[in-house]
Amino acid sequence: MFILKIAIELKRRKMTTLANRHGFTAWETVKCSQELDQLLNSYQKSKERRLKWVN
């Protein structure tokens, strides 16, 4: 989970850089945003699984 948090933060920074450089609608930015969404979804699912396991 810790590695996933780091990956999310790195992807967020990359997306911000791409948006500043190419614009928010550039394909590079959109692709990076979609990758960030996947990471965030994975994080949320793992968090939910952890809560079910604890309870």
Biotite code that builds the C-alpha atoms (Angstrom):
import biotite.structure as struc

atoms = struc.array([
    struc.Atom([0.000, 0.000, 0.000], chain_id="A", res_id=1, res_name="MET", atom_name="CA", element="C"),
    struc.Atom([2.911, 2.341, 0.755], chain_id="A", res_id=2, res_name="PHE", atom_name="CA", element="C"),
    struc.Atom([4.363, 1.785, -2.719], chain_id="A", res_id=3, res_name="ILE", atom_name="CA", element="C"),
    struc.Atom([0.966, 2.500, -4.253], chain_id="A", res_id=4, res_name="LEU", atom_name="CA", element="C"),
    struc.Atom([0.797, 5.825, -2.393], chain_id="A", res_id=5, res_name="LYS", atom_name="CA", element="C"),
    struc.Atom([4.224, 6.767, -3.751], chain_id="A", res_id=6, res_name="ILE", atom_name="CA", element="C"),
    struc.Atom([3.199, 5.762, -7.270], chain_id="A", res_id=7, res_name="ALA", atom_name="CA", element="C"),
    struc.Atom([0.080, 7.940, -6.966], chain_id="A", res_id=8, res_name="ILE", atom_name="CA", element="C"),
    struc.Atom([2.074, 10.942, -5.821], chain_id="A", res_id=9, res_name="GLU", atom_name="CA", element="C"),
    struc.Atom([4.652, 10.539, -8.593], chain_id="A", res_id=10, res_name="LEU", atom_name="CA", element="C"),
    struc.Atom([1.940, 10.166, -11.242], chain_id="A", res_id=11, res_name="LYS", atom_name="CA", element="C"),
    struc.Atom([0.126, 13.234, -9.865], chain_id="A", res_id=12, res_name="ARG", atom_name="CA", element="C"),
    struc.Atom([3.305, 15.294, -10.132], chain_id="A", res_id=13, res_name="ARG", atom_name="CA", element="C"),
    struc.Atom([3.936, 14.047, -13.660], chain_id="A", res_id=14, res_name="LYS", atom_name="CA", element="C"),
    struc.Atom([0.388, 14.914, -14.681], chain_id="A", res_id=15, res_name="MET", atom_name="CA", element="C"),
    struc.Atom([0.736, 18.421, -13.261], chain_id="A", res_id=16, res_name="THR", atom_name="CA", element="C"),
    struc.Atom([3.982, 18.922, -15.160], chain_id="A", res_id=17, res_name="THR", atom_name="CA", element="C"),
    struc.Atom([2.415, 17.669, -18.380], chain_id="A", res_id=18, res_name="LEU", atom_name="CA", element="C"),
    struc.Atom([-0.633, 19.892, -17.926], chain_id="A", res_id=19, res_name="ALA", atom_name="CA", element="C"),
    struc.Atom([1.538, 22.946, -17.364], chain_id="A", res_id=20, res_name="ASN", atom_name="CA", element="C"),
    struc.Atom([3.711, 22.129, -20.355], chain_id="A", res_id=21, res_name="ARG", atom_name="CA", element="C"),
    struc.Atom([1.158, 20.857, -22.907], chain_id="A", res_id=22, res_name="HIS", atom_name="CA", element="C"),
    struc.Atom([-2.245, 21.906, -21.541], chain_id="A", res_id=23, res_name="GLY", atom_name="CA", element="C"),
    struc.Atom([-4.995, 20.022, -19.773], chain_id="A", res_id=24, res_name="PHE", atom_name="CA", element="C"),
    struc.Atom([-6.508, 18.511, -22.912], chain_id="A", res_id=25, res_name="THR", atom_name="CA", element="C"),
    struc.Atom([-3.267, 17.333, -24.533], chain_id="A", res_id=26, res_name="ALA", atom_name="CA", element="C"),
    struc.Atom([-3.199, 13.580, -25.142], chain_id="A", res_id=27, res_name="TRP", atom_name="CA", element="C"),
    struc.Atom([-0.122, 13.184, -22.907], chain_id="A", res_id=28, res_name="GLU", atom_name="CA", element="C"),
    struc.Atom([-1.931, 14.826, -19.996], chain_id="A", res_id=29, res_name="THR", atom_name="CA", element="C"),
    struc.Atom([-5.158, 12.894, -20.559], chain_id="A", res_id=30, res_name="VAL", atom_name="CA", element="C"),
    struc.Atom([-3.279, 9.584, -20.767], chain_id="A", res_id=31, res_name="LYS", atom_name="CA", element="C"),
    struc.Atom([-1.408, 10.350, -17.556], chain_id="A", res_id=32, res_name="CYS", atom_name="CA", element="C"),
    struc.Atom([-4.686, 11.355, -15.892], chain_id="A", res_id=33, res_name="SER", atom_name="CA", element="C"),
    struc.Atom([-6.229, 8.019, -16.873], chain_id="A", res_id=34, res_name="GLN", atom_name="CA", element="C"),
    struc.Atom([-3.219, 6.194, -15.451], chain_id="A", res_id=35, res_name="GLU", atom_name="CA", element="C"),
    struc.Atom([-3.602, 8.178, -12.235], chain_id="A", res_id=36, res_name="LEU", atom_name="CA", element="C"),
    struc.Atom([-7.280, 7.211, -12.122], chain_id="A", res_id=37, res_name="ASP", atom_name="CA", element="C"),
    struc.Atom([-6.298, 3.545, -12.365], chain_id="A", res_id=38, res_name="GLN", atom_name="CA", element="C"),
    struc.Atom([-3.836, 3.924, -9.507], chain_id="A", res_id=39, res_name="LEU", atom_name="CA", element="C"),
    struc.Atom([-6.431, 5.713, -7.383], chain_id="A", res_id=40, res_name="LEU", atom_name="CA", element="C"),
    struc.Atom([-9.013, 3.014, -8.122], chain_id="A", res_id=41, res_name="ASN", atom_name="CA", element="C"),
    struc.Atom([-6.518, 0.323, -7.130], chain_id="A", res_id=42, res_name="SER", atom_name="CA", element="C"),
    struc.Atom([-5.754, 2.179, -3.921], chain_id="A", res_id=43, res_name="TYR", atom_name="CA", element="C"),
    struc.Atom([-9.438, 2.527, -3.076], chain_id="A", res_id=44, res_name="GLN", atom_name="CA", element="C"),
    struc.Atom([-10.116, -1.162, -3.751], chain_id="A", res_id=45, res_name="LYS", atom_name="CA", element="C"),
    struc.Atom([-7.183, -2.279, -1.635], chain_id="A", res_id=46, res_name="SER", atom_name="CA", element="C"),
    struc.Atom([-8.329, 0.024, 1.153], chain_id="A", res_id=47, res_name="LYS", atom_name="CA", element="C"),
    struc.Atom([-11.842, -1.468, 1.010], chain_id="A", res_id=48, res_name="GLU", atom_name="CA", element="C"),
    struc.Atom([-10.453, -5.029, 1.043], chain_id="A", res_id=49, res_name="ARG", atom_name="CA", element="C"),
    struc.Atom([-8.328, -4.157, 4.049], chain_id="A", res_id=50, res_name="ARG", atom_name="CA", element="C"),
    struc.Atom([-11.320, -2.791, 5.946], chain_id="A", res_id=51, res_name="LEU", atom_name="CA", element="C"),
    struc.Atom([-13.350, -5.927, 5.201], chain_id="A", res_id=52, res_name="LYS", atom_name="CA", element="C"),
    struc.Atom([-10.460, -8.088, 6.364], chain_id="A", res_id=53, res_name="TRP", atom_name="CA", element="C"),
    struc.Atom([-10.119, -6.144, 9.636], chain_id="A", res_id=54, res_name="VAL", atom_name="CA", element="C"),
    struc.Atom([-13.842, -6.189, 10.381], chain_id="A", res_id=55, res_name="ASN", atom_name="CA", element="C"),
])
